[in-house]
Amino acid sequence: EVGLLREVRDGWHAIASRPGLRGLLGINAATSFLFAVASIAITPLVLSVVNQDERLLGLQMSLACSGLVVGGLLVTVFGGPRNKMRGVLLFTAVAGVAIAAHGLAPSFALLIVAGFAMFLTLPPAQASQMALWQSKLPPQTLGRTMATVRMTSEAALPLGYLVAGPLAEFVFEPAMMPGGALADTVGAVIGVGPGRGLGLMFLILGVCMSAVALFGYGVRGIRRIDHDVPDAPAHSAA
């Protein structure tokens, strides 16, 4: 147990001693949380648009998730962005726009296109982030540091899962029903009725996702990780 705790501490120290990587870790946790909320809310949103037709829900999810395949193929063929951190921030910002687009209107076609665009951004963003971790961290600590990265990311997921349902059911959906608190303002733009609260929820999630990327770009230590954080020696001795 003492050895395990020491390895956890060493893994965190390897990240904390490089300020830019601390910021990347925070961005990773924030985006994981937002994606978790969206992943719970997408099913009832699509069902509200297609009148509870589960076949159309399956079609939307299949076509949207095909963006992962296309994005992965593009990364394989063309490689990731040359500046890895800017690639992470750019594709995170685009993912935010795509998430927000889900809530603009109760349109099945829009949900397919927005979902495809969102999933298309994931392979280049994740490939760029993984390249940063692997190049900036000493090889002998990589296992421990990647465990810290994964633990931070996965700790954010259940938090997103926990808040998604209550937010949708008790906050956003009532506010966007006829006569609700936002029916005459936001509802005049994106519509009112069942599912429109979820649409507003996606709009806010997307704005928050893009805001995380813009925040990262605004912080020099995060934006310039590629240049300011030196690459670890390729064959560091343990």
Wavefront OBJ file of the C-alpha trace (Angstrom):
o trace
v 0.000 0.000 0.000
v 2.846 2.363 0.825
v 4.391 1.628 -2.576
v 1.066 2.295 -4.330
v 0.617 5.622 -2.559
v 4.154 6.574 -3.456
v 3.514 5.813 -7.114
v 0.331 7.901 -7.068
v 2.261 10.771 -5.521
v 5.082 10.445 -8.033
v 2.627 10.393 -10.932
v 0.946 13.558 -9.698
v 4.282 15.251 -9.080
v 5.374 14.549 -12.664
v 2.319 16.475 -13.875
v 2.262 19.179 -11.201
v 5.906 20.086 -11.813
v 4.940 21.120 -15.358
v 2.360 23.930 -14.994
v 1.053 23.651 -18.557
v 0.257 19.985 -18.052
v -1.756 20.830 -14.951
v -3.901 23.009 -17.176
v -4.260 20.226 -19.732
v -5.357 17.888 -16.942
v -8.015 20.406 -15.886
v -9.270 20.789 -19.454
v -9.475 17.011 -19.755
v -11.553 16.745 -16.578
v -13.876 19.606 -17.559
v -14.568 18.243 -21.020
v -15.141 14.752 -19.633
v -17.784 16.155 -17.282
v -19.567 18.037 -20.071
v -19.483 15.048 -22.406
v -20.909 12.879 -19.618
v -23.902 15.180 -19.193
v -24.468 15.259 -22.961
v -24.193 11.471 -23.260
v -27.055 11.035 -20.779
v -29.246 13.775 -22.233
v -28.910 12.839 -25.922
v -31.295 9.868 -25.823
v -34.332 11.721 -24.441
v -33.536 14.687 -26.697
v -33.611 12.568 -29.856
v -36.714 10.681 -28.709
v -38.525 13.972 -28.100
v -37.807 14.982 -31.705
v -38.741 11.650 -33.373
v -41.919 11.062 -31.326
v -40.363 8.270 -29.271
v -39.456 6.209 -32.363
v -36.601 3.999 -31.145
v -35.657 2.983 -34.694
v -34.914 6.599 -35.593
v -32.975 6.952 -32.339
v -30.791 4.031 -33.408
v -30.344 5.555 -36.858
v -29.291 8.897 -35.422
v -26.794 7.308 -33.066
v -25.333 5.090 -35.808
v -24.878 7.958 -38.259
v -23.563 10.330 -35.593
v -21.085 7.808 -34.208
v -19.752 7.150 -37.702
v -17.980 10.468 -37.199
v -15.573 8.584 -34.927
v -14.624 6.268 -37.782
v -14.178 9.116 -40.252
v -12.196 11.181 -37.729
v -9.959 8.228 -36.945
v -9.317 7.602 -40.630
v -8.443 11.253 -41.209
v -5.948 11.196 -38.344
v -4.440 7.964 -39.670
v -4.071 9.281 -43.208
v -3.076 12.901 -42.579
v -1.738 12.793 -39.022
v -2.752 15.085 -36.204
v -2.159 18.823 -35.930
v 1.484 19.901 -35.893
v 0.909 22.046 -32.805
v -0.691 19.489 -30.516
v -2.050 21.814 -27.826
v -3.656 24.125 -30.318
v -5.151 21.052 -31.936
v -6.674 20.012 -28.599
v -8.126 23.483 -28.058
v -9.377 23.931 -31.626
v -11.183 20.607 -31.818
v -12.590 21.063 -28.310
v -14.030 24.424 -29.357
v -15.526 22.897 -32.522
v -16.991 20.060 -30.432
v -18.663 22.709 -28.278
v -20.242 24.322 -31.327
v -21.500 20.916 -32.493
v -22.961 20.108 -29.073
v -24.723 23.470 -28.951
v -26.164 22.872 -32.432
v -28.117 19.898 -31.058
v -30.390 22.294 -29.214
v -31.071 24.898 -31.886
v -34.222 23.305 -33.287
v -36.251 20.057 -32.992
v -34.861 18.727 -36.280
v -33.877 15.105 -36.847
v -31.518 16.035 -39.685
v -29.835 18.627 -37.475
v -29.288 16.044 -34.746
v -27.583 13.722 -37.228
v -25.301 16.408 -38.657
v -24.457 17.901 -35.254
v -23.782 14.473 -33.767
v -21.542 13.491 -36.669
v -19.598 16.758 -36.370
v -19.153 16.302 -32.621
v -17.810 12.757 -32.923
v -15.604 13.795 -35.839
v -13.648 16.090 -33.509
v -12.866 13.433 -30.911
v -10.100 11.413 -32.661
v -7.891 14.421 -33.560
v -8.411 16.013 -30.138
v -7.628 12.814 -28.239
v -4.704 11.907 -30.494
v -3.173 15.356 -29.954
v -3.664 15.142 -26.205
v -2.172 11.655 -25.994
v 0.841 12.780 -28.042
v 1.433 15.603 -25.560
v 1.330 13.319 -22.530
v 3.645 10.799 -24.132
v 6.178 13.347 -25.361
v 6.310 15.653 -22.334
v 6.396 13.102 -19.519
v 9.413 10.933 -18.637
v 8.940 7.366 -19.907
v 9.652 5.865 -16.491
v 6.689 7.774 -14.969
v 4.325 7.471 -17.925
v 2.302 4.615 -16.480
v 1.770 6.438 -13.192
v 0.985 9.779 -14.804
v -1.430 8.286 -17.330
v -3.188 6.552 -14.439
v -3.583 9.980 -12.829
v -4.938 11.424 -16.090
v -7.400 8.582 -16.491
v -8.475 8.717 -12.852
v -9.147 12.461 -13.116
v -11.100 12.042 -16.333
v -13.155 9.092 -15.127
v -13.878 10.752 -11.782
v -15.638 13.522 -13.705
v -17.882 11.076 -15.564
v -20.120 9.926 -12.672
v -20.550 13.541 -11.601
v -21.911 14.334 -15.052
v -24.148 11.264 -14.962
v -25.523 12.281 -11.561
v -26.446 15.860 -12.422
v -27.793 15.283 -15.956
v -31.140 13.789 -14.967
v -32.077 16.224 -12.176
v -31.028 19.241 -14.262
v -33.147 18.105 -17.193
v -36.198 17.043 -15.211
v -36.384 19.721 -12.547
v -34.680 22.763 -14.111
v -34.535 22.931 -17.896
v -37.652 21.039 -18.984
v -40.063 22.925 -16.677
v -38.513 26.238 -17.700
v -39.150 25.531 -21.396
v -42.714 24.252 -21.170
v -45.544 26.626 -22.177
v -45.818 29.168 -19.384
v -42.390 28.241 -18.035
v -39.820 30.713 -16.814
v -37.986 30.862 -20.146
v -40.834 30.099 -22.533
v -41.295 33.710 -23.660
v -37.580 34.476 -24.028
v -35.396 31.537 -25.019
v -38.498 29.622 -26.087
v -39.226 32.252 -28.724
v -35.941 31.242 -30.399
v -35.658 27.463 -29.970
v -39.280 26.576 -29.278
v -41.208 25.351 -26.256
v -42.638 22.033 -25.211
v -41.266 18.574 -24.379
v -37.595 18.251 -25.230
v -36.914 21.953 -25.602
v -35.467 22.102 -22.105
v -33.011 19.433 -23.192
v -32.279 21.546 -26.260
v -31.415 24.486 -24.020
v -29.295 22.173 -21.924
v -27.271 21.217 -25.002
v -26.864 24.855 -25.943
v -25.411 25.601 -22.522
v -23.195 22.505 -22.552
v -21.808 23.496 -25.944
v -21.115 27.059 -24.869
v -19.343 25.755 -21.762
v -17.263 23.349 -23.870
v -16.121 26.108 -26.202
v -15.503 28.372 -23.207
v -13.155 25.758 -21.726
v -11.182 25.756 -24.982
v -11.084 29.551 -25.132
v -9.936 29.697 -21.517
v -7.126 27.284 -22.317
v -6.084 29.372 -25.295
v -6.099 32.494 -23.151
v -3.635 31.000 -20.662
v -0.143 31.223 -22.106
v 1.201 28.293 -20.094
v -1.479 26.014 -21.568
v -1.480 27.414 -25.091
v 2.282 27.080 -25.436
v 2.765 23.596 -23.970
v 4.344 22.429 -27.227
v 7.051 25.102 -27.003
v 7.455 25.856 -23.290
v 7.348 22.357 -21.798
v 10.448 20.473 -22.977
v 10.102 16.992 -24.375
v 11.218 14.272 -21.984
v 14.366 12.331 -22.952
v 13.373 9.392 -25.120
v 15.392 6.878 -23.078
v 15.348 8.190 -19.533
v 16.755 5.758 -16.999
v 14.317 4.650 -14.338
l 1 2 3 4 5 6 7 8 9 10 11 12 13 14 15 16 17 18 19 20 21 22 23 24 25 26 27 28 29 30 31 32 33 34 35 36 37 38 39 40 41 42 43 44 45 46 47 48 49 50 51 52 53 54 55 56 57 58 59 60 61 62 63 64 65 66 67 68 69 70 71 72 73 74 75 76 77 78 79 80 81 82 83 84 85 86 87 88 89 90 91 92 93 94 95 96 97 98 99 100 101 102 103 104 105 106 107 108 109 110 111 112 113 114 115 116 117 118 119 120 121 122 123 124 125 126 127 128 129 130 131 132 133 134 135 136 137 138 139 140 141 142 143 144 145 146 147 148 149 150 151 152 153 154 155 156 157 158 159 160 161 162 163 164 165 166 167 168 169 170 171 172 173 174 175 176 177 178 179 180 181 182 183 184 185 186 187 188 189 190 191 192 193 194 195 196 197 198 199 200 201 202 203 204 205 206 207 208 209 210 211 212 213 214 215 216 217 218 219 220 221 222 223 224 225 226 227 228 229 230 231 232 233 234 235 236 237 238
